[in-house]
Amino acid sequence: MSVVLVVVAHCDDEAQGAGGAIARHVREGDVVYGAYFTDGVGSRYESWCDEWRREKEERRGAAKSAAAALGFEWIAGPGDFPDNAMDRLSVLDLAQWLERDLLPELVRREGEGVYGRVSRVYTNYLYDANQDHRMVRKACQPVFGRSVRGRGPVPIYEMEVPRATEHALVPFHPNVYVPLTSADMDRKDAALEAYRMELTEPPDAASMDVLLCKAIFRGSHCNAHLAEGFVCREMTL
């Protein structure tokens, strides 16, 4: 049994970009834990207004429902980071939050030997149009992408998230594919339904129909009916 980590800027990234892969890991007996950095709605309102409070709680509830649908658990987040303004911070700020909030909780749940069982980390794409996504990917590198304090390096899989990755600064060309069953896709769809407030109608990229088409398209790349694609690179940031 492996441990898989999902580290994303905003809850809903995980369902859109790696929901099927998460469902497959759980189906195959892996344990999946997640962390997300921001409330995902703070950039839309003035801080502390009633609308912000309401949507923040709605989003938190949606994150729990989506995790339940996929079979994993959030163990860190949301962090106290500015939504869509994480470029104001340093990579060190974000990496320290993972070290402080995610990793100790992971050890508490799985024991001191857990680092040897972490098989991969799913996170945002390094060149996404959304700068929060880029910052989170960079923060994952010093925490997971090197050998330090008895852990790592762990393969880091970068996902594609609608409305961010198709407009990436560098085009997304997956080099790793996770084939999915229809049951995996059903679980992904259930998680997406939890984030109904973020879904749109076709032909927008964040619609259920387009996400299904994307899974079919990625499946065609690896001789599967359905799949999700990821970028896994060896790099130093």
KAFENLIN-V664639 format. One record per backbone hydrogen bond with DSSP energy under -1.0 kcal/mol. NH is the residue of the N-H (numbers start at 1). CO is the residue of the C=O. E is the energy in kcal/mol with one decimal. If there is no record, write none. Layout:
nh | co | e
NH | CO | E
NH | CO | E
This chain:
nh | co | e
3 | 117 | -2.8
4 | 31 | -3.0
5 | 120 | -2.1
6 | 33 | -2.2
7 | 122 | -3.0
8 | 35 | -2.4
13 | 10 | -2.0
16 | 12 | -2.2
17 | 13 | -2.9
18 | 14 | -2.0
22 | 18 | -2.8
23 | 19 | -2.2
24 | 20 | -2.3
25 | 21 | -2.6
26 | 22 | -2.4
27 | 23 | -2.5
28 | 24 | -2.1
29 | 26 | -1.6
30 | 25 | -2.7
31 | 2 | -2.5
33 | 4 | -2.4
34 | 73 | -2.3
35 | 6 | -2.4
36 | 76 | -1.5
37 | 8 | -1.3
38 | 9 | -2.1
44 | 41 | -2.0
49 | 46 | -1.6
53 | 49 | -2.2
54 | 50 | -2.5
55 | 51 | -2.6
56 | 52 | -2.5
57 | 53 | -2.0
58 | 54 | -2.2
59 | 55 | -2.7
60 | 56 | -2.2
61 | 57 | -2.3
62 | 58 | -2.1
63 | 59 | -2.2
64 | 60 | -1.7
65 | 61 | -2.2
66 | 62 | -2.8
67 | 63 | -2.2
68 | 64 | -2.2
69 | 65 | -2.1
70 | 66 | -1.9
71 | 67 | -2.1
72 | 67 | -1.9
73 | 32 | -1.6
75 | 34 | -2.8
76 | 34 | -1.1
81 | 79 | -1.7
85 | 82 | -1.8
88 | 85 | -1.7
89 | 86 | -1.4
94 | 90 | -1.4
95 | 91 | -2.9
96 | 92 | -2.7
97 | 93 | -1.2
98 | 94 | -1.7
99 | 95 | -2.3
100 | 96 | -2.2
101 | 97 | -3.4
103 | 98 | -2.4
106 | 102 | -2.2
107 | 103 | -2.3
108 | 104 | -2.4
109 | 105 | -1.8
110 | 106 | -2.4
111 | 107 | -2.7
114 | 111 | -1.7
117 | 114 | -2.2
119 | 3 | -2.3
121 | 155 | -2.3
122 | 5 | -2.9
123 | 157 | -2.7
128 | 125 | -1.4
129 | 164 | -2.4
134 | 130 | -1.4
135 | 131 | -2.3
136 | 132 | -2.2
137 | 133 | -2.2
138 | 134 | -2.1
139 | 135 | -2.1
140 | 136 | -1.6
144 | 140 | -3.1
145 | 141 | -1.7
148 | 151 | -2.3
151 | 148 | -1.4
154 | 144 | -3.0
157 | 121 | -3.6
158 | 231 | -2.9
159 | 123 | -2.8
164 | 161 | -1.8
165 | 161 | -2.7
168 | 165 | -1.8
169 | 127 | -2.9
175 | 230 | -2.1
176 | 230 | -1.9
178 | 228 | -2.6
180 | 226 | -2.6
185 | 181 | -2.1
186 | 182 | -2.2
187 | 183 | -2.0
188 | 184 | -2.1
189 | 185 | -2.8
190 | 186 | -2.1
191 | 187 | -2.1
192 | 188 | -2.6
193 | 189 | -2.2
194 | 190 | -1.2
196 | 193 | -1.5
198 | 195 | -2.7
200 | 206 | -1.4
204 | 201 | -1.9
207 | 204 | -1.3
211 | 207 | -2.3
212 | 208 | -2.1
213 | 209 | -2.2
214 | 210 | -2.4
215 | 211 | -1.9
216 | 212 | -2.2
217 | 213 | -2.7
218 | 214 | -2.9
219 | 215 | -1.8
220 | 216 | -1.6
222 | 219 | -1.3
224 | 219 | -2.8
227 | 215 | -1.3
228 | 178 | -1.5
230 | 176 | -2.8
231 | 158 | -1.9
